[in-house]
Structures are given as structure tokens and as C-alpha cells.
Amino acid sequence: MARKNALGRGLGALIDNDEERDLVHSRMSTGIEIPVAHINTNPFQPRTRFDNDSLEELADSMKQIGIIQPITVRETPDGYYQLITGERRLRAAKIAGINKIPAYIRGADDNDLLEMALVENIQREDLDAIEIAISFQRLIDECNLTQEDLGQRVGKKRATVSNYIRLLKLPAEIQLGIREKKISMGHARAIINIEDPKEQLELFYRIIKHDLSVRKVEAIVRKLTEKKEEPETPDGEKTPLSQSYEELKNHLSEFFKASVDFKRNNKGAGKIVIPFVSDDDLERIIAIFDSLRT
């Protein structure tokens, strides 16, 4: 358990005990280098795109001053090595024509390999929002983590993890737009509050065409969602709630410590609204739901 909680905080976090840590640093201090040709890439690498210009710049730097930060690998039964972290450095080394690269040698099974690669990459500033979202989802699905566990691993609030994962529900065109930086994470978070994919796409193209700000998009989304509120009775008044519904509304408001609202039309359809005022408040409400499931 202690090992997993340490992930994502650098070399010291990747090594379980003092003995192994000393061994690795001892090896590095004596100049352990591994032939580039003997290193296979990580099959769990979440990054799918590498900027060629950036790689060329890194390769030029390596030619001038060498490789400052070692990569991390594990040994495989065939005598070769499998990359855990550092694919960008490995690619740049190949471009630079470097035959050997400094490395930390680490023992890891497939589950460790996946988790370390994903967490290490999530911490990178150049990873786009969709790559982060995919990494989050893979950690949840393949490492059997909850959103709360994942938040602890990567140092993010649960609401932040949830916001990233929700991006994967957007149409593919919008996800591609996020990856290509046509719209920001803020734009996407606003768009996802629209339920109809066609309306999502319409707003997406409208953002690009008119270069709309996030605040403007949020205002547009609010208007769209308000128009979709359940219709009122013919005389313009909302259908009053029965005594039993009023009691339930009051009970839920007390339970969630929030002003829960019931919205119903004259046909009996409606919804229950639980408002929140901040990410922390949303976290509190989600925790209540979680407690009901356990």
C-alpha cells in the first residue's frame, strides 16, 4: 500500500526500500548505461503523440551536453529491457545517434509498469487533456482504482479527476479539437453540460468560428439548459408539490445539507436538483453518495 501511495513523486517514490534505492544509486554512480538497441518501448505508454520539433531540440541538446536525466527500465527474461518512463528521452537519443543511455533498472510487474507509466506521464505539463483523461480511465479500469484512490495517487481532487474523465463522453470531433488545442479544457467542461451531442458539436464549431471565450460559452450553455427546463402549467405557474413531495424535499435538503429542489410539470415529470457552491462542496455530496453504496 505504501508503494502505491508514493507513485508520481520522482525516483525515490519509485523505489520500495532503502536497500534497492542504494543499489540503484550505486549503479548510477558507476555510470550504468544501456544500449539503446536493447530497450523496448512501454506497451502501456499513454502518450500517443510526440512533437517532432521538440524531439529534435532535445536531441540537439543531448549532442551538446549529454543526457542529464536517466530513463527508468525493467529487465526482461530475454536479456533486454523494457522502458518504464522516459520515452521522449529515448526517442531523442535515437535521433541524436546516441548508442547508450543512462538508466535506472527497476523490478516491476505489468500492473506496476502500467501504473508507473501512467502516473509519471500525468504529471507532465505537455500532456493534453484527452491523454490525461484516457490515462485516468485506464488507471481506474486496469488498476482497479476508484476516482478517490486515483486522486490520491496523482495529487488531484476527486472533482478534477471526474472532470477529466467526463471529457471522454464528448463526440470524437470535440475530443480531437481538445487535443489539437482548438478549444480549451474550460470550453470542453462547459460543452459537456449539454446533453444532445448534435448541440455539443454546433457549439464546438461556433466556438472555433467566433473565437468565443470560456465565460461566453458558459453563458450560452446556461441559456440552453434553462430553455430545456420542464414546461410550466398553462397559467405560467409551476405545478405545486404535494405534501409528501414537500416532506421528501425537506428530508433530502437536511440529509445533503443543501437546498434540494424538486421541479415537476403538470404531467408529473420532473427532476431533483442538488446544488453545490464549489468543488469542495461537490466532493462532500459525492462522498455522501459513496457512503450509501458501501
N, C-alpha and C positions, 0 to 999 in steps of 0.2 A: 504493500500500500504506500509506504514511504517513497518507493521508487517512482510510482506513477505521479504522485503529487509534485515531484521535483521536475518533471518534464518541462522543457521550454525555457530553462534558466541557464543555458550555457553548458560548457563541458562538465563542470562539477556536478551538475544535475543529471548528466547522462551516465555517470559512473556510480555504481551502487555503494562501494565501500572504499575505505582508505587504502587497503592493500592494492586493489585494482587500480585506483587513481594513481598511486605511487608508481605502479608498474608502467602505466601509460605515459606518465610524465618522464619516467626514466628512459623509456624507449624514445620519446620525442627528443629528449636532451642529447641522445647519442645520434640523432639525425636519421630516424627511420623514414625511409622513402619507399614508395611502392610504384612499380612500373604502371604507367597509365594504361597500357595494353592489357594489364591483368585485372582491371577494375570493371565490373559490370554495373550498369545503372540500376537504380532502385525502381522496381516494378510498381511501388506504391507512391511514386512521386506525384504530388498533387498539381504541380505546375505543368502546364501543357504548352506554354509559350515562353520563349526566351528571346529577348530583344537582341538582334544581331549586332547592332551598333554598340550596345552596351557590352556585349561579349568581346567585340574587337578592342574596345577601350581597355577592358580588364586584361585581355591577352597582351596588349602593348605594355601595360603596367607590369605584368609578370615578367616580360622580357627585360625590363629595366631594373626592377628591384626584387624580383622573385615572388614566391608565394608566401604571404605573411601568415594567413590563417589556414591551418591544416584541415583537410576534409575528415570525415568520420566513416569508417568502413567496418564490415564484419568479414571474417574468413568463411569461406565455403568449402565443402568437402573435396572439391576438385582442385584445391590449392590456389584458387583465385580469390578475389574479394568482391563483395557487393557493397555498393555505396549506400550509406545511411543518410548523410547530409553533405551538401557541398556540390551539387550537380553543376551549378553555374561555374564554380571554380574549376571543376573537372573539364567542362566544355571549353572554357577559356584556355586551359593548359594545353588541350589538344590543338586549338587554333594557333597557339604560340609555338607549337612544336616541342613542347616540354615532354620528355620521356618518363620522368619520375616525379611524383608529387608527395609532399609530406602528409602523413595521415595518422589519426588515432585509430587503433584497432580495438574494436568493441564486440563483445559477445551479445547477440540478440536473436530472438526467435522472430517469426514472421509478424506476430502481433506487436512485438516491441518495435520492429522495423517500421511498420505502418504508423504506429502512434508517434514515434520519434520524428519521422519524416514529416508527418502532417503538422505536428505542433511546431517544429522548427520552422517550417515554411509559413505558418500562420503569422509568426512574429515578424515576418519580413514586410517592410513598408511597400514594396513594389508588387505585392500580390494583389490582384484585382478582387473586387467584392464577390464575384461569382466563384472564383477559385477558392476564396475563403469559405464561402457558403458550402461548396462541394466538399471541402476538407472537413468542415464541421459535421456535415451529414454523414460522411464516411466514418468519422470517429464515433458517432452515435451508433451507426448501423453495424460496423465491423468490430468495434472495440467494446460494444455493449455499454455505452455511457449514456447517462441522462443529460439533458441540457444543463442541469445544475452541476453535475460532475464535470462536464466539458468546460463550463465557465471557470471552474476552479483550476482546471489544467492550464488554460490559456490566459488566465488573469482577466477575464471579461465578465460583465454582469450577465445573468441569465437572459435578461431582456435583449441585450446586444446579440447574444447567440441566436435567439429566436428571430430577431430582425434580419440577420443574415440568411438563415435557413428559409425564411418566407420568400426570399428573392427567387428561390428555385421553383416557386409556383407561378412565376410570371411567364408569359409566352416566350418562346425561344428567341424571337426577334429582339425583344426587350433585353433579355439576358445578354445577347450579343452586343447590344448597344451599350450596356454597362461595361462589358469587357473592352470595348473599343473606345470607352470614355466619351460616348456621345451624350450620355446623361450621367448624373452623379448618383451616389448611394441615397442621398436625400430625395432626389426626384423619384427614384425607384420605390422608396419607402412610402411615398405619397401615393404613387400609382397603384400599389398593391392593395390599397384600401377600396379600390373599385372592384366589384365582383365580376363584371362582364369583361371577358378577355378582349372582345372587339372594342369596347370603350377604353380599355387599357391601351391598346395599340393606337387608337385615334389620338389619345392624349400624348402618347410617346412621340408620334410624328409631329404633333402640334408643338411640343417642347423643342424639338430639333429645328423646326421651321422658324419659330419665332424667338428662339433662344430664351425661353421662359426661366425665370428664377425658381428656386425651390419654394420660396414663400408664395409666389404666384400660383404654382401648381397645387400647393396645399389648399389655397383658397378655392381653386377650381374644383378640386376633389370634394371639399366641404359642400359646395353648392350642388354638385352632382348627387352626393349621398343624401342631402336634405330633400331633394326632389323625389327621391325614392322612398321617403318615409311612407308608412301606411296611410291610405287616404282617410280623411276625416268624415264624419257624418254629414249628410246633405246640408244641415244648417250651420256647418262650419265648426261645430263643437266636437271635441274628441269624445268617443264613447266612454262614459264613466265606468269605473271598475266596480265590480260587485264587492260586497263586504268581505267575502272570502279572499278575493284577489288583493284587496287593501291590506288585509291581515298578513297575507303571504309577502306582499311588498315590504311591509314594515319589518317582518321577521328577517327577510333577506338583507335589508338595509342594516339591521342590527348585527347580523351574522358577519357580513363583509365589512362592516364599519364604513359604509359608503352609501350615498343616496341612490339606491337602486330604483330604477323607474320601469314601469310597465307601459308599453304602447300597444293599444288594440284598436281595431276599426270595428265598424258596425257588423262585420261578417264574422267576427270572433278571432281573426288572425292578428298576430302581433309579435312582439319580441320583448325580452328582458334586457335592460341596459345596465351594466355595472360600470360606472365611470371611474377613472383614475386620474390623478393630477400630475404624476411623474413616473419615471422608470422605476423608482424605488417603490412607489405605491402599487404599480403593476406587479412587481416582484412579490409584494405582500399578498396580493389577491391570488396570484398563481400558486403561491405556497399553500394557501388555504385549499385550493382545488386539489393540489398534490396530496395534502393530508387526508382528503376524503377518499382517495384511491388506495391508500395503504391500510 
